[in-house]
Amino acid sequence: MYIYIYILFYIYCYAEALVAATREIGLEVSADKTMYIVMSRDQNAGRIHSVRIDNSTFEGVEEF
């Protein structure tokens, strides 16, 4: 369970950093077109969750 929570926190931090970095150079991340996937041997790590940052929701998917 701890690994699963850590992975969600990790995804959130990197997504937040991505949004902040793009704003600095005048770009905007399109949450409607941006998805993420978790690759892990841990079965719980693959659960799909959405990540919400600054009124934008990034969808987790099982495959692209």
HTML snippet that shows the backbone in 3Dmol.js (N, CA, C, O; Angstrom):
<script src="https://3Dmol.org/build/3Dmol-min.js"></script>
<div id="view" style="width:600px;height:400px;position:relative"></div>
<script>
const pdb = `
ATOM      1  N   MET A   1       0.818  -1.197   0.000  1.00  0.00           N
ATOM      2  CA  MET A   1       0.000   0.000   0.000  1.00  0.00           C
ATOM      3  C   MET A   1       0.869   1.271   0.000  1.00  0.00           C
ATOM      4  O   MET A   1       0.533   2.254  -0.660  1.00  0.00           O
ATOM      5  N   TYR A   2       1.976   1.243   0.737  1.00  0.00           N
ATOM      6  CA  TYR A   2       2.835   2.418   0.808  1.00  0.00           C
ATOM      7  C   TYR A   2       3.452   2.748  -0.553  1.00  0.00           C
ATOM      8  O   TYR A   2       3.588   3.917  -0.912  1.00  0.00           O
ATOM      9  N   ILE A   3       3.820   1.715  -1.303  1.00  0.00           N
ATOM     10  CA  ILE A   3       4.392   1.931  -2.631  1.00  0.00           C
ATOM     11  C   ILE A   3       3.361   2.597  -3.523  1.00  0.00           C
ATOM     12  O   ILE A   3       3.690   3.502  -4.288  1.00  0.00           O
ATOM     13  N   TYR A   4       2.125   2.158  -3.429  1.00  0.00           N
ATOM     14  CA  TYR A   4       1.040   2.707  -4.234  1.00  0.00           C
ATOM     15  C   TYR A   4       0.833   4.193  -3.939  1.00  0.00           C
ATOM     16  O   TYR A   4       0.698   4.990  -4.867  1.00  0.00           O
ATOM     17  N   ILE A   5       0.807   4.566  -2.687  1.00  0.00           N
ATOM     18  CA  ILE A   5       0.644   5.971  -2.300  1.00  0.00           C
ATOM     19  C   ILE A   5       1.845   6.789  -2.779  1.00  0.00           C
ATOM     20  O   ILE A   5       1.684   7.916  -3.248  1.00  0.00           O
ATOM     21  N   TYR A   6       3.034   6.229  -2.662  1.00  0.00           N
ATOM     22  CA  TYR A   6       4.243   6.910  -3.125  1.00  0.00           C
ATOM     23  C   TYR A   6       4.177   7.161  -4.626  1.00  0.00           C
ATOM     24  O   TYR A   6       4.544   8.241  -5.090  1.00  0.00           O
ATOM     25  N   ILE A   7       3.716   6.184  -5.382  1.00  0.00           N
ATOM     26  CA  ILE A   7       3.619   6.335  -6.834  1.00  0.00           C
ATOM     27  C   ILE A   7       2.636   7.441  -7.194  1.00  0.00           C
ATOM     28  O   ILE A   7       2.920   8.247  -8.080  1.00  0.00           O
ATOM     29  N   LEU A   8       1.487   7.497  -6.529  1.00  0.00           N
ATOM     30  CA  LEU A   8       0.523   8.569  -6.799  1.00  0.00           C
ATOM     31  C   LEU A   8       1.109   9.936  -6.467  1.00  0.00           C
ATOM     32  O   LEU A   8       0.900  10.893  -7.212  1.00  0.00           O
ATOM     33  N   PHE A   9       1.832  10.038  -5.370  1.00  0.00           N
ATOM     34  CA  PHE A   9       2.479  11.292  -4.994  1.00  0.00           C
ATOM     35  C   PHE A   9       3.527  11.686  -6.026  1.00  0.00           C
ATOM     36  O   PHE A   9       3.636  12.857  -6.389  1.00  0.00           O
ATOM     37  N   TYR A  10       4.293  10.716  -6.498  1.00  0.00           N
ATOM     38  CA  TYR A  10       5.325  10.929  -7.514  1.00  0.00           C
ATOM     39  C   TYR A  10       4.706  11.465  -8.804  1.00  0.00           C
ATOM     40  O   TYR A  10       5.221  12.421  -9.384  1.00  0.00           O
ATOM     41  N   ILE A  11       3.623  10.868  -9.250  1.00  0.00           N
ATOM     42  CA  ILE A  11       2.925  11.319 -10.457  1.00  0.00           C
ATOM     43  C   ILE A  11       2.425  12.737 -10.265  1.00  0.00           C
ATOM     44  O   ILE A  11       2.585  13.576 -11.151  1.00  0.00           O
ATOM     45  N   TYR A  12       1.822  13.014  -9.121  1.00  0.00           N
ATOM     46  CA  TYR A  12       1.298  14.351  -8.841  1.00  0.00           C
ATOM     47  C   TYR A  12       2.414  15.396  -8.881  1.00  0.00           C
ATOM     48  O   TYR A  12       2.245  16.461  -9.474  1.00  0.00           O
ATOM     49  N   CYS A  13       3.537  15.100  -8.261  1.00  0.00           N
ATOM     50  CA  CYS A  13       4.649  16.067  -8.221  1.00  0.00           C
ATOM     51  C   CYS A  13       5.184  16.361  -9.606  1.00  0.00           C
ATOM     52  O   CYS A  13       5.437  17.518  -9.940  1.00  0.00           O
ATOM     53  N   TYR A  14       5.361  15.331 -10.416  1.00  0.00           N
ATOM     54  CA  TYR A  14       5.884  15.553 -11.761  1.00  0.00           C
ATOM     55  C   TYR A  14       4.873  16.249 -12.658  1.00  0.00           C
ATOM     56  O   TYR A  14       5.255  17.068 -13.493  1.00  0.00           O
ATOM     57  N   ALA A  15       3.604  15.944 -12.503  1.00  0.00           N
ATOM     58  CA  ALA A  15       2.579  16.634 -13.289  1.00  0.00           C
ATOM     59  C   ALA A  15       2.519  18.106 -12.900  1.00  0.00           C
ATOM     60  O   ALA A  15       2.374  18.971 -13.764  1.00  0.00           O
ATOM     61  N   GLU A  16       2.629  18.393 -11.611  1.00  0.00           N
ATOM     62  CA  GLU A  16       2.633  19.775 -11.140  1.00  0.00           C
ATOM     63  C   GLU A  16       3.859  20.523 -11.672  1.00  0.00           C
ATOM     64  O   GLU A  16       3.754  21.683 -12.071  1.00  0.00           O
ATOM     65  N   ALA A  17       5.002  19.872 -11.677  1.00  0.00           N
ATOM     66  CA  ALA A  17       6.228  20.484 -12.209  1.00  0.00           C
ATOM     67  C   ALA A  17       6.101  20.735 -13.711  1.00  0.00           C
ATOM     68  O   ALA A  17       6.567  21.761 -14.206  1.00  0.00           O
ATOM     69  N   LEU A  18       5.485  19.823 -14.429  1.00  0.00           N
ATOM     70  CA  LEU A  18       5.273  19.993 -15.867  1.00  0.00           C
ATOM     71  C   LEU A  18       4.402  21.214 -16.149  1.00  0.00           C
ATOM     72  O   LEU A  18       4.730  22.024 -17.016  1.00  0.00           O
ATOM     73  N   VAL A  19       3.306  21.349 -15.429  1.00  0.00           N
ATOM     74  CA  VAL A  19       2.405  22.493 -15.616  1.00  0.00           C
ATOM     75  C   VAL A  19       3.130  23.800 -15.298  1.00  0.00           C
ATOM     76  O   VAL A  19       3.004  24.771 -16.044  1.00  0.00           O
ATOM     77  N   ALA A  20       3.887  23.835 -14.202  1.00  0.00           N
ATOM     78  CA  ALA A  20       4.612  25.049 -13.809  1.00  0.00           C
ATOM     79  C   ALA A  20       5.683  25.419 -14.836  1.00  0.00           C
ATOM     80  O   ALA A  20       5.835  26.591 -15.180  1.00  0.00           O
ATOM     81  N   ALA A  21       6.420  24.430 -15.321  1.00  0.00           N
ATOM     82  CA  ALA A  21       7.491  24.698 -16.289  1.00  0.00           C
ATOM     83  C   ALA A  21       6.935  25.225 -17.603  1.00  0.00           C
ATOM     84  O   ALA A  21       7.526  26.119 -18.208  1.00  0.00           O
ATOM     85  N   THR A  22       5.825  24.695 -18.046  1.00  0.00           N
ATOM     86  CA  THR A  22       5.255  25.168 -19.309  1.00  0.00           C
ATOM     87  C   THR A  22       4.718  26.584 -19.177  1.00  0.00           C
ATOM     88  O   THR A  22       4.791  27.365 -20.126  1.00  0.00           O
ATOM     89  N   ARG A  23       4.184  26.921 -18.020  1.00  0.00           N
ATOM     90  CA  ARG A  23       3.698  28.295 -17.803  1.00  0.00           C
ATOM     91  C   ARG A  23       4.835  29.307 -17.862  1.00  0.00           C
ATOM     92  O   ARG A  23       4.664  30.417 -18.368  1.00  0.00           O
ATOM     93  N   GLU A  24       5.998  28.917 -17.339  1.00  0.00           N
ATOM     94  CA  GLU A  24       7.147  29.821 -17.332  1.00  0.00           C
ATOM     95  C   GLU A  24       7.559  30.235 -18.733  1.00  0.00           C
ATOM     96  O   GLU A  24       8.041  31.351 -18.930  1.00  0.00           O
ATOM     97  N   ILE A  25       7.378  29.360 -19.703  1.00  0.00           N
ATOM     98  CA  ILE A  25       7.788  29.690 -21.071  1.00  0.00           C
ATOM     99  C   ILE A  25       6.601  30.037 -21.966  1.00  0.00           C
ATOM    100  O   ILE A  25       6.740  30.140 -23.185  1.00  0.00           O
ATOM    101  N   GLY A  26       5.435  30.216 -21.349  1.00  0.00           N
ATOM    102  CA  GLY A  26       4.269  30.679 -22.095  1.00  0.00           C
ATOM    103  C   GLY A  26       3.453  29.607 -22.787  1.00  0.00           C
ATOM    104  O   GLY A  26       2.660  29.914 -23.677  1.00  0.00           O
ATOM    105  N   LEU A  27       3.631  28.355 -22.395  1.00  0.00           N
ATOM    106  CA  LEU A  27       2.852  27.270 -22.979  1.00  0.00           C
ATOM    107  C   LEU A  27       1.790  26.799 -21.992  1.00  0.00           C
ATOM    108  O   LEU A  27       1.822  27.136 -20.809  1.00  0.00           O
ATOM    109  N   GLU A  28       0.866  26.025 -22.497  1.00  0.00           N
ATOM    110  CA  GLU A  28      -0.187  25.475 -21.639  1.00  0.00           C
ATOM    111  C   GLU A  28      -0.347  23.991 -21.946  1.00  0.00           C
ATOM    112  O   GLU A  28      -0.418  23.602 -23.112  1.00  0.00           O
ATOM    113  N   VAL A  29      -0.404  23.161 -20.907  1.00  0.00           N
ATOM    114  CA  VAL A  29      -0.613  21.729 -21.081  1.00  0.00           C
ATOM    115  C   VAL A  29      -2.103  21.490 -21.248  1.00  0.00           C
ATOM    116  O   VAL A  29      -2.902  21.942 -20.427  1.00  0.00           O
ATOM    117  N   SER A  30      -2.481  20.787 -22.297  1.00  0.00           N
ATOM    118  CA  SER A  30      -3.883  20.466 -22.548  1.00  0.00           C
ATOM    119  C   SER A  30      -4.246  19.201 -21.776  1.00  0.00           C
ATOM    120  O   SER A  30      -3.865  18.096 -22.161  1.00  0.00           O
ATOM    121  N   ALA A  31      -4.985  19.375 -20.687  1.00  0.00           N
ATOM    122  CA  ALA A  31      -5.355  18.230 -19.854  1.00  0.00           C
ATOM    123  C   ALA A  31      -6.256  17.263 -20.610  1.00  0.00           C
ATOM    124  O   ALA A  31      -6.256  16.066 -20.320  1.00  0.00           O
ATOM    125  N   ASP A  32      -7.019  17.760 -21.571  1.00  0.00           N
ATOM    126  CA  ASP A  32      -7.889  16.882 -22.355  1.00  0.00           C
ATOM    127  C   ASP A  32      -7.091  15.919 -23.227  1.00  0.00           C
ATOM    128  O   ASP A  32      -7.567  14.831 -23.553  1.00  0.00           O
ATOM    129  N   LYS A  33      -5.885  16.315 -23.602  1.00  0.00           N
ATOM    130  CA  LYS A  33      -5.058  15.490 -24.486  1.00  0.00           C
ATOM    131  C   LYS A  33      -3.908  14.800 -23.761  1.00  0.00           C
ATOM    132  O   LYS A  33      -3.171  14.028 -24.376  1.00  0.00           O
ATOM    133  N   THR A  34      -3.741  15.064 -22.466  1.00  0.00           N
ATOM    134  CA  THR A  34      -2.615  14.522 -21.711  1.00  0.00           C
ATOM    135  C   THR A  34      -3.081  13.383 -20.818  1.00  0.00           C
ATOM    136  O   THR A  34      -3.996  13.550 -20.010  1.00  0.00           O
ATOM    137  N   MET A  35      -2.447  12.224 -20.968  1.00  0.00           N
ATOM    138  CA  MET A  35      -2.759  11.050 -20.153  1.00  0.00           C
ATOM    139  C   MET A  35      -1.450  10.483 -19.606  1.00  0.00           C
ATOM    140  O   MET A  35      -0.369  10.798 -20.103  1.00  0.00           O
ATOM    141  N   TYR A  36      -1.561   9.662 -18.599  1.00  0.00           N
ATOM    142  CA  TYR A  36      -0.369   9.016 -18.064  1.00  0.00           C
ATOM    143  C   TYR A  36      -0.653   7.540 -17.820  1.00  0.00           C
ATOM    144  O   TYR A  36      -1.800   7.125 -17.652  1.00  0.00           O
ATOM    145  N   ILE A  37       0.422   6.763 -17.805  1.00  0.00           N
ATOM    146  CA  ILE A  37       0.321   5.329 -17.540  1.00  0.00           C
ATOM    147  C   ILE A  37       1.404   4.959 -16.540  1.00  0.00           C
ATOM    148  O   ILE A  37       2.515   5.485 -16.600  1.00  0.00           O
ATOM    149  N   VAL A  38       1.086   4.057 -15.625  1.00  0.00           N
ATOM    150  CA  VAL A  38       2.048   3.590 -14.634  1.00  0.00           C
ATOM    151  C   VAL A  38       2.489   2.194 -15.035  1.00  0.00           C
ATOM    152  O   VAL A  38       1.665   1.298 -15.221  1.00  0.00           O
ATOM    153  N   MET A  39       3.797   2.019 -15.167  1.00  0.00           N
ATOM    154  CA  MET A  39       4.361   0.708 -15.487  1.00  0.00           C
ATOM    155  C   MET A  39       5.100   0.211 -14.250  1.00  0.00           C
ATOM    156  O   MET A  39       6.032   0.861 -13.777  1.00  0.00           O
ATOM    157  N   SER A  40       4.684  -0.943 -13.725  1.00  0.00           N
ATOM    158  CA  SER A  40       5.302  -1.470 -12.514  1.00  0.00           C
ATOM    159  C   SER A  40       5.016  -2.963 -12.398  1.00  0.00           C
ATOM    160  O   SER A  40       4.032  -3.468 -12.937  1.00  0.00           O
ATOM    161  N   ARG A  41       5.884  -3.645 -11.694  1.00  0.00           N
ATOM    162  CA  ARG A  41       5.628  -5.064 -11.389  1.00  0.00           C
ATOM    163  C   ARG A  41       4.601  -5.197 -10.273  1.00  0.00           C
ATOM    164  O   ARG A  41       3.975  -6.247 -10.130  1.00  0.00           O
ATOM    165  N   ASP A  42       4.424  -4.152  -9.488  1.00  0.00           N
ATOM    166  CA  ASP A  42       3.462  -4.146  -8.390  1.00  0.00           C
ATOM    167  C   ASP A  42       2.052  -4.028  -8.969  1.00  0.00           C
ATOM    168  O   ASP A  42       1.757  -3.052  -9.658  1.00  0.00           O
ATOM    169  N   GLN A  43       1.190  -4.984  -8.710  1.00  0.00           N
ATOM    170  CA  GLN A  43      -0.159  -4.986  -9.276  1.00  0.00           C
ATOM    171  C   GLN A  43      -0.975  -3.782  -8.832  1.00  0.00           C
ATOM    172  O   GLN A  43      -1.789  -3.275  -9.604  1.00  0.00           O
ATOM    173  N   ASN A  44      -0.776  -3.317  -7.613  1.00  0.00           N
ATOM    174  CA  ASN A  44      -1.526  -2.159  -7.122  1.00  0.00           C
ATOM    175  C   ASN A  44      -1.102  -0.865  -7.801  1.00  0.00           C
ATOM    176  O   ASN A  44      -1.879   0.089  -7.841  1.00  0.00           O
ATOM    177  N   ALA A  45       0.101  -0.814  -8.331  1.00  0.00           N
ATOM    178  CA  ALA A  45       0.602   0.405  -8.959  1.00  0.00           C
ATOM    179  C   ALA A  45      -0.137   0.718 -10.246  1.00  0.00           C
ATOM    180  O   ALA A  45      -0.172   1.873 -10.668  1.00  0.00           O
ATOM    181  N   GLY A  46      -0.722  -0.276 -10.873  1.00  0.00           N
ATOM    182  CA  GLY A  46      -1.385  -0.084 -12.140  1.00  0.00           C
ATOM    183  C   GLY A  46      -2.812   0.424 -12.051  1.00  0.00           C
ATOM    184  O   GLY A  46      -3.454   0.630 -13.080  1.00  0.00           O
ATOM    185  N   ARG A  47      -3.315   0.627 -10.863  1.00  0.00           N
ATOM    186  CA  ARG A  47      -4.678   1.141 -10.715  1.00  0.00           C
ATOM    187  C   ARG A  47      -4.789   2.511 -11.354  1.00  0.00           C
ATOM    188  O   ARG A  47      -3.877   3.332 -11.260  1.00  0.00           O
ATOM    189  N   ILE A  48      -5.890   2.741 -11.989  1.00  0.00           N
ATOM    190  CA  ILE A  48      -6.076   3.990 -12.726  1.00  0.00           C
ATOM    191  C   ILE A  48      -6.698   5.043 -11.820  1.00  0.00           C
ATOM    192  O   ILE A  48      -7.740   4.816 -11.204  1.00  0.00           O
ATOM    193  N   HIS A  49      -6.055   6.179 -11.749  1.00  0.00           N
ATOM    194  CA  HIS A  49      -6.559   7.334 -11.014  1.00  0.00           C
ATOM    195  C   HIS A  49      -6.317   8.570 -11.848  1.00  0.00           C
ATOM    196  O   HIS A  49      -5.383   8.621 -12.648  1.00  0.00           O
ATOM    197  N   SER A  50      -7.147   9.549 -11.660  1.00  0.00           N
ATOM    198  CA  SER A  50      -6.925  10.838 -12.298  1.00  0.00           C
ATOM    199  C   SER A  50      -6.173  11.731 -11.335  1.00  0.00           C
ATOM    200  O   SER A  50      -6.349  11.635 -10.120  1.00  0.00           O
ATOM    201  N   VAL A  51      -5.336  12.599 -11.874  1.00  0.00           N
ATOM    202  CA  VAL A  51      -4.567  13.542 -11.072  1.00  0.00           C
ATOM    203  C   VAL A  51      -5.091  14.938 -11.382  1.00  0.00           C
ATOM    204  O   VAL A  51      -5.129  15.346 -12.543  1.00  0.00           O
ATOM    205  N   ARG A  52      -5.495  15.669 -10.347  1.00  0.00           N
ATOM    206  CA  ARG A  52      -6.056  17.006 -10.536  1.00  0.00           C
ATOM    207  C   ARG A  52      -5.048  18.060 -10.086  1.00  0.00           C
ATOM    208  O   ARG A  52      -4.573  18.036  -8.951  1.00  0.00           O
ATOM    209  N   ILE A  53      -4.727  18.995 -11.003  1.00  0.00           N
ATOM    210  CA  ILE A  53      -3.782  20.075 -10.716  1.00  0.00           C
ATOM    211  C   ILE A  53      -4.325  21.354 -11.331  1.00  0.00           C
ATOM    212  O   ILE A  53      -4.609  21.404 -12.528  1.00  0.00           O
ATOM    213  N   ASP A  54      -4.468  22.372 -10.524  1.00  0.00           N
ATOM    214  CA  ASP A  54      -4.911  23.690 -11.003  1.00  0.00           C
ATOM    215  C   ASP A  54      -6.138  23.608 -11.908  1.00  0.00           C
ATOM    216  O   ASP A  54      -6.106  24.105 -13.034  1.00  0.00           O
ATOM    217  N   ASN A  55      -7.194  23.003 -11.445  1.00  0.00           N
ATOM    218  CA  ASN A  55      -8.452  22.874 -12.194  1.00  0.00           C
ATOM    219  C   ASN A  55      -8.319  22.073 -13.476  1.00  0.00           C
ATOM    220  O   ASN A  55      -9.199  22.146 -14.335  1.00  0.00           O
ATOM    221  N   SER A  56      -7.251  21.313 -13.629  1.00  0.00           N
ATOM    222  CA  SER A  56      -7.066  20.427 -14.774  1.00  0.00           C
ATOM    223  C   SER A  56      -6.963  19.006 -14.260  1.00  0.00           C
ATOM    224  O   SER A  56      -6.350  18.765 -13.221  1.00  0.00           O
ATOM    225  N   THR A  57      -7.550  18.072 -14.968  1.00  0.00           N
ATOM    226  CA  THR A  57      -7.518  16.677 -14.575  1.00  0.00           C
ATOM    227  C   THR A  57      -6.774  15.862 -15.626  1.00  0.00           C
ATOM    228  O   THR A  57      -7.144  15.856 -16.800  1.00  0.00           O
ATOM    229  N   PHE A  58      -5.718  15.172 -15.189  1.00  0.00           N
ATOM    230  CA  PHE A  58      -4.942  14.313 -16.066  1.00  0.00           C
ATOM    231  C   PHE A  58      -5.413  12.879 -15.841  1.00  0.00           C
ATOM    232  O   PHE A  58      -5.392  12.372 -14.720  1.00  0.00           O
ATOM    233  N   GLU A  59      -5.833  12.243 -16.915  1.00  0.00           N
ATOM    234  CA  GLU A  59      -6.418  10.913 -16.836  1.00  0.00           C
ATOM    235  C   GLU A  59      -5.344   9.830 -16.853  1.00  0.00           C
ATOM    236  O   GLU A  59      -4.410   9.876 -17.654  1.00  0.00           O
ATOM    237  N   GLY A  60      -5.489   8.861 -15.964  1.00  0.00           N
ATOM    238  CA  GLY A  60      -4.623   7.686 -15.980  1.00  0.00           C
ATOM    239  C   GLY A  60      -5.258   6.643 -16.878  1.00  0.00           C
ATOM    240  O   GLY A  60      -6.480   6.494 -16.888  1.00  0.00           O
ATOM    241  N   VAL A  61      -4.444   5.922 -17.629  1.00  0.00           N
ATOM    242  CA  VAL A  61      -4.958   4.910 -18.556  1.00  0.00           C
ATOM    243  C   VAL A  61      -4.206   3.588 -18.378  1.00  0.00           C
ATOM    244  O   VAL A  61      -3.103   3.561 -17.832  1.00  0.00           O
ATOM    245  N   GLU A  62      -4.817   2.491 -18.847  1.00  0.00           N
ATOM    246  CA  GLU A  62      -4.170   1.195 -18.802  1.00  0.00           C
ATOM    247  C   GLU A  62      -3.256   0.977 -19.995  1.00  0.00           C
ATOM    248  O   GLU A  62      -2.248   0.278 -19.895  1.00  0.00           O
ATOM    249  N   GLU A  63      -3.616   1.587 -21.143  1.00  0.00           N
ATOM    250  CA  GLU A  63      -2.790   1.490 -22.338  1.00  0.00           C
ATOM    251  C   GLU A  63      -3.069   2.694 -23.234  1.00  0.00           C
ATOM    252  O   GLU A  63      -4.129   3.315 -23.148  1.00  0.00           O
ATOM    253  N   PHE A  64      -2.097   3.015 -24.099  1.00  0.00           N
ATOM    254  CA  PHE A  64      -2.252   4.133 -25.021  1.00  0.00           C
ATOM    255  C   PHE A  64      -2.769   3.635 -26.340  1.00  0.00           C
ATOM    256  O   PHE A  64      -2.970   4.425 -27.263  1.00  0.00           O
TER     257      PHE A  64
END
`;
const viewer = $3Dmol.createViewer("view");
viewer.addModel(pdb, "pdb");
viewer.setStyle({}, {cartoon: {color: "spectrum"}});
viewer.zoomTo();
viewer.render();
</script>
